[in-house]
Amino acid sequence: MNFITVFRKEMLEQWRTFRFLIVVAVFAAFGLASPLLAKFTPEMLKSLPGVPTELLSAFPAPTVTDAITQYVKNMSQFGILLALLMTMGVVVQEKERGTAAFFLTRPVSRETFLLAKFASMTVTFIASLSIAAIGCWYYTYVLFEPLAWGPFLALNGLMLIIFLVYMALSLLGSTLAHSQGIAVGLAFLALIVIGGIGSLPSIGDYFPGRLFSWGVTLMMGGNDTAWPAFGVSLGIIAAALIIACIVFRRQEV
Amino acid sequence: MSSVHIENLKKHYGAVHALDGLNMDVASGTVFGFLGPNGAGKTTTLRILTGLAHPTSGKAQVSGLDVLRDGHKLARHIGHLPEEPAFYPWMTPLEFLDYLGRLYGFSAAERGSRTRELLALVRMEDVSKRRIGGFSRGMRQRLGVAAALIHHPEVLFLDEPASALDPVGRKEVLDLIENLRGQCTVVMSTHILADVERVCDVVGIIAKGKMLVQSPREELLERYAVPAFEVEADDHVALSRWAEDLRRISWVTAVTSQNGTLRITVKDVQTAKHDLLTQAVGAGLVLNRYEEIRPSLEDVFLQLVGAESVA
């Protein structure tokens, strides 16, 4: 019911409140900076006075692998952080401000209200990640060698899935919470739980974080897969959104 | 036909009984004043009727729709103005009303004409392209009224629509409500008695989650009328002498005097109307004022709510 209308409003809101631009700018910066950092970090170290020559000689010549590793490292940190920060307030803020109550007496179902927010954030992240990926690809091409498009697209697709996991969990936290403080707490709890369990040796293979290493393996030409982690990630996204919709439908606004 | 029908509605928040068996019936086309002290359950009732809160038990219908079962259909029949309407600060009134028009499925032409019409109604044409974020409380309230009316609702719920406004803003909002008479059913919650007295046809007084009385305004005033008259004269000595004479008359129940004014409470209003003036002239009084006391809604409210507080 009215999904497109509410979705358009959400996109316009992200544009007017500069949220879209912030996400694009951060992603673009790290996308462009990753190959640059990989290439020039050893040279910057060389230019520093007082660095022992033994240490400098220990640095191998930068390769395309370094560029990709740097890209994944930056995206895994800042992408996840942005996914949490940009989503944690979207529902609870509207509940606190009263806009949710004002609009939910209109022909807008509660599911539409939530899912339009998630869809608009997804579009923002797809756009931002695309810009970051193009930037990273171009500088890697200029500074090292061209990257294979297929594996690179797969790497970015897998990273997007991870961001969506955190966005869905953060949206659920925002729906459950009655204050912004609690929403922040729930979002970071999700980060700690998913990240913590994901780092355990055996269970970690089934958690979203495993998708990063799958993406890197693909870039390196390996055949290793992580379909269980992929399935679990999609399951977490679906479960978080369904629970958020059920909770919000019953919630008094 | 009833636009709003509530039967034995209860809403409990833990041990707090916000609504405790509320019954209410609002006939179509009336302006209903929902009156009660703070915390009486007015906002809770409106939140249930608009689908924002769920009752603990009981029945609530709006335009023949059950608010729990048919909640998804309700939105097209009702308009709602919360006590503090909230907007997206980055939108302009024009964009905001256009957005609402889209939600109700209006065509571009319908949205354009309805938006212009409503902005004119709430006198906001000159600020229609300004960001709402910078608006005063009165401007937000007026925009809230426009938003509530965009789809020509059958029933309009207004929660304290004028309580936080300055006298000019209050007059404007009350004029708007008055102009809606006959166009839709208005349920207006407030604790400002003067507002109800000015615009409402029917009054319901609520306290502690229960409806104490519901009646057409004039009937209510008649029912709780105090059978009394006030007489004012400059000659205080003659007035005191006349007061003594009055106390001996069988249809007079009490006479009180204060600053040259006698308040005479009577058993039989018709006899008093017939005889009182003759008696005053006979006592040689030159009167400044002679008045049958009409009870105000405030008298009725205090009488009812006061009695409920004691109980």
Interface residues (C-beta under 8 A of the other chain):
Chain A: M1 N2 T5 V6 K9 E13 R16 T17 R97 G98 T99 A101 F102 L104 T105 R106 P107 V108 S109 R250 E252 V253
Chain B: R47 T50 G51 L52 A53 H54 H72 A75 R76 I78 H80 P82 E84 P85 A86 F87 Y88 W90 Y99 L100 R102 L103 Y104 G105 A147
